Amino acid sequence: MIDKSQLSKIGIGMWGIGGLDKRNPDNNDEGQVEAIAYAFSKGLNFFETVLWYAEGWAAKLAAQALKKSGKKRDEIFISQGIYQYKLADLAGAEKEVEDFEEIFQTEYVDTMLFPLGAYQKFGQRESIEFFHKMLDLKKTRSVSVTNANLPLLKTLHKEFGDKLFSHELTYSFEIRENDNLGIIGFANGHGMLNVVFQPLRRNRTAVHNWSLLTELAAKYHKTQNQIIINWIVSRGFLPLNKSENTKHIDENLAALEFVMDKNDLNHLTSFRVPGYRSPKIDWNGSGDGVPVFMLPNVFDDEYKKQIL
């Protein structure tokens, strides 16, 4: 079985595979299976999916790709996310664990996670007890969390110790709230892997042509996206990238084939969007502010409002 030191530097994201929250009847299933299988064959060995994605179809396509790649179960690190949106209670979460095992023909996942909203819906203590049960039953080797605030992250670390594998969060060239709030620092200091979704903001960052990115892209003869991926990986984070064709997968992998000067990396880390003020974050689902996972999606509109 794969441990943290054996993980690929880039992971495979599954949002948009098979559809979004609903299955897309016109989806290019065959093409996506080919692309994911190709990623596995190129050494990418970490992926996460959620049965809420495309009504479970994303997971089924991933399972097809895994079979097509010829990779054995213990050569791949599987992260199962369990989202609360369509689940009434924790019995529904247990049913998702069973369904996930059947889809991937496995008796365990490598890590299992709830987002912050699931802890709020099901109760923090009840959710923690659910994960203790999954660990005791060996349904998962470790526990992770998505979009946690700092108090929850501290609670989970106190509860699970080295069984708390990762925190999946939003972080990119423009989106730095998790760094500014000390959430990334706490994870780094307590042995958790920071798994980054939307590291390229679905190619929207490059559209801005930020001068630092364009300068470094020219200096290293790379794309802006490759500069971003290289920098995020240099921080010890694991970015998730969804790629639907082999060209993009190869481009992402080429981001690992060069080394940037320390000063350039420091400039990237210290960069903050000039004049940008982060919107208020809604940590409790009250509707007052922006949910933290939406920050990459609202950035362009927020920035446009602020500079006009």
Backbone torsions as a table, in degrees:
resi	resn	phi	psi	omega
1	MET	NA	147.9	-175.7
2	ILE	-79.3	135.1	172.2
3	ASP	-107.7	179.0	-172.4
4	LYS	-58.7	-36.7	-177.3
5	SER	-69.6	-16.0	-177.2
6	GLN	-100.8	2.8	-178.3
7	LEU	-70.0	144.4	171.6
8	SER	-63.5	155.8	-177.1
9	LYS	-72.4	-20.8	179.0
10	ILE	-124.6	141.2	176.5
11	GLY	-109.1	170.7	-178.6
12	ILE	-103.4	119.9	176.0
13	GLY	-90.4	145.3	-173.9
14	MET	-113.8	-1.3	176.8
15	TRP	-67.9	125.7	-176.6
16	GLY	99.6	-7.4	175.1
17	ILE	-83.2	121.2	-180.0
18	GLY	81.5	-5.6	-175.2
19	GLY	137.3	-163.9	176.3
20	LEU	-108.1	-114.6	175.1
21	ASP	-75.5	-23.9	175.3
22	LYS	-109.1	149.9	175.6
23	ARG	-68.7	135.7	178.5
24	ASN	-92.2	113.3	-177.5
25	PRO	-66.6	-17.8	179.7
26	ASP	-102.2	13.7	-177.1
27	ASN	-64.4	146.8	176.0
28	ASN	-83.5	73.5	-176.4
29	ASP	-58.2	-47.7	-176.8
30	GLU	-61.1	-43.4	179.4
31	GLY	-64.5	-39.6	179.6
32	GLN	-69.4	-39.6	176.2
33	VAL	-61.0	-43.8	178.7
34	GLU	-59.5	-45.2	-177.8
35	ALA	-65.3	-43.7	-179.1
36	ILE	-67.6	-40.2	177.1
37	ALA	-62.0	-40.0	177.6
38	TYR	-61.9	-43.1	178.6
39	ALA	-60.2	-44.2	176.4
40	PHE	-59.6	-43.2	-177.1
41	SER	-66.9	-24.9	179.0
42	LYS	-87.2	4.7	173.8
43	GLY	103.0	-1.5	175.2
44	LEU	-72.2	120.4	-171.3
45	ASN	-124.0	10.3	177.3
46	PHE	-120.1	127.7	169.9
47	PHE	-146.2	154.2	176.2
48	GLU	-127.8	140.0	171.9
49	THR	-145.0	167.0	-173.7
50	VAL	-136.8	136.1	-179.2
51	LEU	-66.8	-15.9	173.7
52	TRP	-69.7	-28.4	179.9
53	TYR	-64.0	123.8	176.2
54	ALA	49.6	34.5	176.7
55	GLU	56.9	37.7	178.3
56	GLY	91.9	-11.2	-176.0
57	TRP	-69.8	-32.8	177.4
58	ALA	-58.7	-43.4	179.4
59	ALA	-64.9	-39.7	-179.2
60	LYS	-67.4	-36.5	176.3
61	LEU	-68.9	-37.6	176.9
62	ALA	-63.4	-40.3	178.4
63	ALA	-63.9	-40.4	176.4
64	GLN	-62.1	-42.3	-179.1
65	ALA	-65.3	-39.5	179.2
66	LEU	-62.9	-43.1	177.6
67	LYS	-64.3	-42.2	-178.5
68	LYS	-65.2	-34.0	-178.0
69	SER	-70.0	-21.2	-177.5
70	GLY	81.2	2.4	179.2
71	LYS	-73.5	142.3	177.2
72	LYS	-81.5	157.0	-178.3
73	ARG	-53.8	-43.2	-175.3
74	ASP	-79.4	3.1	174.3
75	GLU	-95.5	-3.1	-176.3
76	ILE	-125.1	137.3	176.1
77	PHE	-96.2	116.1	-176.9
78	ILE	-106.1	125.8	174.6
79	SER	-108.8	122.2	177.6
80	GLN	-103.4	116.2	171.9
81	GLY	-90.8	140.6	176.9
82	ILE	-122.8	109.6	-177.3
83	TYR	-96.9	151.1	-171.4
84	GLN	-88.0	-6.8	-166.3
85	TYR	-57.9	-41.9	-176.9
86	LYS	-110.9	12.5	-178.3
87	LEU	-105.0	131.1	-179.5
88	ALA	-81.4	-30.9	-174.3
89	ASP	-161.0	-176.0	-177.4
90	LEU	-72.6	-18.5	173.4
91	ALA	-63.9	-36.7	176.1
92	GLY	-65.3	-35.9	177.0
93	ALA	-65.2	-40.8	177.6
94	GLU	-63.9	-36.3	177.6
95	LYS	-65.2	-37.8	177.3
96	GLU	-63.8	-37.0	176.9
97	VAL	-60.8	-45.0	178.9
98	GLU	-63.3	-44.5	-179.6
99	ASP	-64.1	-39.4	179.9
100	PHE	-63.6	-44.1	178.4
101	GLU	-59.8	-39.6	-179.7
102	GLU	-67.5	-43.0	-179.2
103	ILE	-60.8	-44.3	-175.6
104	PHE	-95.8	2.6	179.1
105	GLN	50.3	53.2	-178.8
106	THR	-136.9	156.5	178.8
107	GLU	-98.1	-3.8	-177.1
108	TYR	-157.9	161.2	166.3
109	VAL	-115.5	163.4	-177.6
110	ASP	-80.3	-33.2	170.8
111	THR	-149.7	153.7	-176.5
112	MET	-134.9	137.9	-173.9
113	LEU	-141.5	152.9	166.1
114	PHE	-111.2	148.9	165.2
115	PRO	-80.3	170.2	178.9
116	LEU	-52.4	-41.9	-176.8
117	GLY	-61.5	-30.1	179.1
118	ALA	-70.4	-38.9	176.3
119	TYR	-61.7	-37.5	-179.8
120	GLN	-72.0	-36.3	-178.2
121	LYS	-75.8	-44.8	-173.9
122	PHE	-91.4	-12.8	-176.4
123	GLY	98.3	135.9	-175.5
124	GLN	-65.5	-48.1	-178.7
125	ARG	-66.3	-40.5	179.5
126	GLU	-64.4	-39.0	179.0
127	SER	-67.5	-41.2	177.4
128	ILE	-61.8	-42.0	178.5
129	GLU	-65.1	-34.5	175.7
130	PHE	-59.4	-45.8	-178.4
131	PHE	-71.1	-34.1	173.2
132	HIS	-60.4	-41.0	178.6
133	LYS	-63.4	-44.8	179.3
134	MET	-62.4	-37.9	176.9
135	LEU	-67.3	-44.4	-178.8
136	ASP	-63.5	-36.6	179.6
137	LEU	-82.3	-1.7	-178.9
138	LYS	60.9	30.7	173.2
139	LYS	-76.7	-22.5	176.2
140	THR	-143.6	150.5	178.5
141	ARG	-87.0	-22.0	-177.1
142	SER	-156.2	174.1	-179.3
143	VAL	-120.5	143.7	175.1
144	SER	-135.4	178.8	-179.5
145	VAL	-149.3	153.0	177.9
146	THR	-120.0	134.9	173.0
147	ASN	55.8	42.7	179.7
148	ALA	-77.6	149.1	166.0
149	ASN	-85.4	171.1	-174.1
150	LEU	-64.0	-41.3	178.1
151	PRO	-59.7	-42.4	179.3
152	LEU	-65.5	-42.1	-179.4
153	LEU	-60.9	-41.1	178.6
154	LYS	-65.6	-40.7	178.9
155	THR	-63.3	-43.7	-178.4
156	LEU	-67.6	-36.9	177.7
157	HIS	-65.7	-41.6	178.3
158	LYS	-62.5	-34.6	-176.3
159	GLU	-79.6	-42.1	-170.2
160	PHE	-110.3	-14.5	177.9
161	GLY	56.1	-128.9	-176.7
162	ASP	-75.0	-1.5	172.9
163	LYS	-82.9	-7.2	175.2
164	LEU	-86.3	102.4	-168.8
165	PHE	-79.7	-50.8	-171.8
166	SER	-150.4	161.9	169.6
167	HIS	-121.9	119.5	177.1
168	GLU	-93.5	129.8	-170.5
169	LEU	-151.7	169.2	175.6
170	THR	-92.2	131.0	179.1
171	TYR	-160.7	132.4	-179.5
172	SER	-159.5	-175.5	-179.9
173	PHE	-56.8	-35.8	-177.8
174	GLU	-99.8	-30.9	-171.3
175	ILE	-96.7	106.8	-173.3
176	ARG	-123.6	11.4	-174.2
177	GLU	-57.0	-41.1	-178.1
178	ASN	-66.4	-27.5	173.8
179	ASP	-74.5	-48.2	-177.1
180	ASN	-60.8	-31.9	-176.9
181	LEU	-88.6	1.2	177.5
182	GLY	82.8	5.6	-177.5
183	ILE	-70.2	-44.9	178.0
184	ILE	-64.3	-42.7	179.9
185	GLY	-60.5	-39.9	179.3
186	PHE	-65.2	-44.1	178.9
187	ALA	-61.2	-45.9	179.4
188	ASN	-59.2	-40.5	-176.1
189	GLY	-77.5	-7.7	-176.4
190	HIS	-127.8	27.2	169.2
191	GLY	76.8	14.4	178.9
192	MET	-93.0	143.9	174.4
193	LEU	-84.9	130.0	173.6
194	ASN	-86.7	111.3	178.2
195	VAL	-99.6	124.4	-170.1
196	VAL	-107.5	121.8	172.7
197	PHE	-99.5	153.8	-175.0
198	GLN	51.5	48.6	179.5
199	PRO	-64.6	-25.4	179.2
200	LEU	-105.7	3.9	-173.9
201	ARG	49.6	44.9	178.4
202	ARG	51.7	45.3	176.2
203	ASN	70.4	8.5	-179.4
204	ARG	-79.5	-23.1	178.7
205	THR	-64.3	-45.6	-176.9
206	ALA	-61.7	-25.5	-179.5
207	VAL	-62.2	-29.8	-178.0
208	HIS	-74.6	-22.3	-178.4
209	ASN	52.7	50.7	176.2
210	TRP	-56.8	136.5	-171.5
211	SER	-59.4	-38.9	179.9
212	LEU	-62.2	-41.8	179.9
213	LEU	-67.9	-43.7	-178.8
214	THR	-65.6	-37.1	178.4
215	GLU	-65.3	-44.7	-179.1
216	LEU	-71.1	-35.7	176.4
217	ALA	-61.0	-41.2	177.7
218	ALA	-68.2	-40.9	-177.9
219	LYS	-62.2	-42.1	-175.2
220	TYR	-99.6	1.1	-179.9
221	HIS	57.6	46.4	179.4
222	LYS	-130.3	169.5	174.8
223	THR	-80.6	162.9	175.9
224	GLN	-59.5	-40.6	179.4
225	ASN	-61.4	-38.4	178.5
226	GLN	-67.4	-36.3	176.0
227	ILE	-62.2	-44.2	-178.6
228	ILE	-64.2	-47.5	-179.1
229	ILE	-61.6	-45.5	-179.8
230	ASN	-58.4	-44.2	179.9
231	TRP	-65.0	-44.6	-179.6
232	ILE	-63.3	-42.9	178.2
233	VAL	-63.9	-36.8	-179.9
234	SER	-63.0	-23.5	178.2
235	ARG	-82.0	-1.7	-179.1
236	GLY	86.6	10.2	179.3
237	PHE	-90.2	160.9	177.2
238	LEU	-115.0	104.1	179.2
239	PRO	-79.8	140.5	174.3
240	LEU	-98.3	128.9	178.8
241	ASN	-128.4	128.9	172.4
242	LYS	-94.0	121.1	178.4
243	SER	-129.1	132.2	-176.3
244	GLU	-105.8	6.4	174.2
245	ASN	-147.9	157.4	-173.6
246	THR	-67.3	-29.0	179.6
247	LYS	-61.2	-44.8	179.7
248	HIS	-68.4	-36.5	177.7
249	ILE	-63.0	-44.9	178.5
250	ASP	-64.1	-37.6	177.7
251	GLU	-63.0	-42.8	178.4
252	ASN	-63.6	-42.7	179.8
253	LEU	-66.1	-33.2	178.3
254	ALA	-66.7	-18.3	176.6
255	ALA	-66.8	-14.8	-179.1
256	LEU	-96.0	0.2	-170.3
257	GLU	-98.0	11.9	177.3
258	PHE	-142.7	162.7	-178.3
259	VAL	-121.8	126.2	177.8
260	MET	-88.4	151.6	175.4
261	ASP	-59.5	147.4	-179.6
262	LYS	-58.2	-39.9	-179.8
263	ASN	-63.4	-37.9	178.4
264	ASP	-66.0	-41.8	177.4
265	LEU	-62.9	-40.8	178.9
266	ASN	-64.4	-38.5	177.9
267	HIS	-63.6	-39.8	177.8
268	LEU	-64.2	-42.6	-177.9
269	THR	-68.1	-37.1	-177.4
270	SER	-83.6	-11.3	-178.5
271	PHE	-61.0	138.9	168.2
272	ARG	-135.9	142.3	-178.8
273	VAL	-60.0	122.0	-176.8
274	PRO	-58.3	126.6	174.7
275	GLY	76.4	1.8	-176.0
276	TYR	-86.3	133.2	176.0
277	ARG	-113.7	124.6	-179.3
278	SER	-63.0	137.8	174.3
279	PRO	-67.6	160.7	176.7
280	LYS	-62.2	134.5	-179.8
281	ILE	-92.8	129.9	177.0
282	ASP	-91.9	99.0	-176.8
283	TRP	-87.0	-15.2	-172.8
284	ASN	-118.6	11.2	177.6
285	GLY	72.0	23.2	-177.6
286	SER	-78.7	-18.0	-174.6
287	GLY	91.2	-3.9	179.1
288	ASP	-95.1	90.7	-178.5
289	GLY	117.4	-167.7	-176.8
290	VAL	-110.4	127.4	173.8
291	PRO	-57.0	142.2	-172.4
292	VAL	-59.7	-33.9	-178.2
293	PHE	-71.8	-13.0	179.4
294	MET	-91.3	-5.4	-176.3
295	LEU	-56.1	-40.8	178.2
296	PRO	-65.1	-28.5	-176.2
297	ASN	-82.6	-26.8	-177.8
298	VAL	-98.2	-6.2	-173.9
299	PHE	-55.2	-49.4	-174.2
300	ASP	-60.2	-44.5	179.2
301	ASP	-66.4	-42.0	179.5
302	GLU	-63.7	-43.9	-179.1
303	TYR	-65.2	-41.2	-179.8
304	LYS	-62.4	-41.9	179.0
305	LYS	-63.3	-36.9	-174.3
306	GLN	-77.4	-29.8	-176.8
307	ILE	-92.1	-12.4	179.7
308	LEU	-82.9	NA	NA
